[in-house]
């Protein structure tokens, strides 16, 4: 069975155009795959921890292969739990409105929590960073009330959310 995580990053819920468009895509996908398991995460309802100093220290210890103290281990366990939910999906559907040229801060917070060494990426000093998620597929549904490739206007700023998320 294929598992899809539907990441909803707009606080506008049923009024969100990005979520509405993503839902249309998801409905069509379910016609092709009626056994598709859906894990929805509304980032505005999710209990996302602050990525504070303890979590940053735990991340650094993970990179260095150092032991965690009790506080750091608790912080790391919390991160691993959230990241494992993400990792367990086979596919991803992101509904993302553009905010001030970028992504909503709750999505950035979520990415900061799950994007961790040994979980989503590895590091080799000789060659650099490498991804750990293999055979996964992500679909981005990106909306903006003020930007499109055929409508680039300096008055509305620059689109950084699509380039950031594609990377």
C-alpha positions in Angstrom: 0.0 0.0 0.0 1.3 3.5 -0.9 1.3 6.1 1.8 1.0 9.8 0.9 1.6 12.6 3.4 -0.4 15.7 2.6 1.3 18.7 4.1 -1.0 21.7 4.4 0.9 24.9 5.1 -1.8 27.5 4.8 -3.7 28.7 7.9 -6.7 29.5 5.7 -8.0 25.9 5.8 -11.0 25.5 3.5 -10.4 29.0 2.1 -6.9 28.2 0.9 -6.4 28.0 -2.8 -3.3 25.8 -2.5 -5.1 23.3 -0.3 -8.1 23.4 -2.7 -5.9 22.7 -5.7 -4.0 20.0 -3.9 -7.2 18.3 -2.9 -8.3 18.2 -6.6 -5.0 16.5 -7.4 -5.4 14.1 -4.5 -8.9 13.2 -5.5 -7.7 12.3 -9.0 -4.8 10.3 -7.6 -7.2 8.3 -5.4 -9.2 7.3 -8.5 -6.0 5.7 -9.9 -5.0 4.3 -6.5 -8.1 3.7 -4.3 -5.9 2.0 -1.6 -3.8 5.1 -1.2 -3.3 5.8 2.5 -3.4 9.5 3.3 -1.6 11.1 6.3 -2.7 14.7 6.5 -0.7 17.2 8.5 -2.1 20.7 9.0 0.9 22.6 10.1 -1.2 25.2 11.8 -2.9 22.6 14.0 0.2 20.4 14.5 2.1 20.5 17.8 5.5 21.6 16.4 8.2 22.2 18.9 10.4 25.2 18.8 13.8 24.3 17.3 15.7 25.7 20.3 19.3 25.5 21.6 18.8 22.0 23.0 17.6 20.7 19.6 20.4 22.5 17.9 22.9 20.9 20.3 21.3 17.5 19.7 21.6 18.0 15.9 25.3 18.9 16.2 25.9 15.9 18.4 24.2 13.7 15.8 26.4 15.1 13.1 29.6 14.7 15.2 28.6 11.3 16.5 28.8 12.5 20.1 26.7 11.4 23.0 23.6 13.3 23.9 23.0 14.4 27.5 19.5 13.7 28.9 18.0 17.0 27.8 19.5 16.7 24.3 18.3 13.0 24.1 14.8 14.1 24.9 15.0 16.8 22.3 16.4 14.4 19.7 13.8 11.8 20.4 11.1 14.4 19.8 12.7 15.4 16.5 13.1 11.7 15.4 9.4 11.0 16.2 8.3 13.9 13.9 10.8 13.1 11.2 9.9 9.4 11.2 6.2 10.2 10.5 7.5 12.1 7.4 10.0 9.4 6.4 7.3 6.7 6.6 5.5 8.2 3.6 6.1 7.0 0.0 4.8 10.2 -1.6 4.3 13.8 -0.5 1.8 16.4 -1.5 2.7 19.9 -0.3 0.1 22.7 -0.5 2.0 25.9 -0.1 1.0 29.6 -0.6 3.7 32.1 -1.2 4.2 34.5 1.8 6.3 37.6 1.2 8.2 35.8 -1.5 8.8 32.7 0.6 7.1 29.9 2.5 4.8 30.2 5.6 6.8 30.2 8.7 5.1 27.0 10.0 6.3 25.1 7.0 9.9 26.5 7.5 9.7 25.4 11.1 8.5 21.9 10.1 11.4 21.6 7.6 13.8 22.8 10.2 12.6 20.0 12.6 12.6 17.1 10.1 15.7 18.0 8.0 18.2 16.2 10.3 21.4 14.3 9.8 21.0 10.6 9.7 17.3 11.0 9.1 16.8 13.0 5.9 20.4 13.6 4.9 23.9 12.3 5.4 27.3 14.1 5.2 30.6 12.9 3.9 33.4 15.4 4.3 34.9 14.3 1.0 31.7 14.8 -1.1 29.3 16.8 1.0 25.6 16.3 1.8 23.5 13.5 0.3 19.8 12.6 0.7 18.6 9.5 2.5 15.1 9.3 1.1 15.1 7.0 -1.8 12.3 6.1 -4.2 10.0 8.9 -2.9 7.9 11.3 -5.0 6.9 14.9 -4.0 4.3 17.0 -5.7 4.3 20.7 -5.0 1.1 22.8 -5.3 2.2 26.4 -5.1 0.0 29.4 -5.2 0.5 33.1 -5.1 -1.9 36.0 -5.6 0.9 38.2 -6.9 3.4 36.1 -8.9 3.6 33.8 -11.8 6.4 33.1 -14.4 4.4 35.0 -17.0 3.7 37.9 -14.6 7.0 38.8 -12.9 6.7 42.2 -11.6 9.3 43.9 -9.3 6.3 45.5 -7.5 5.3 42.1 -6.2 8.8 40.8 -5.2 10.5 37.7 -6.2 9.3 34.1 -5.9 11.7 32.3 -3.5 9.2 29.7 -2.4 9.2 27.5 -5.5 13.0 27.5 -5.8 13.4 26.8 -2.0 10.9 23.9 -2.0 12.2 22.3 -5.3 15.7 22.3 -3.8 
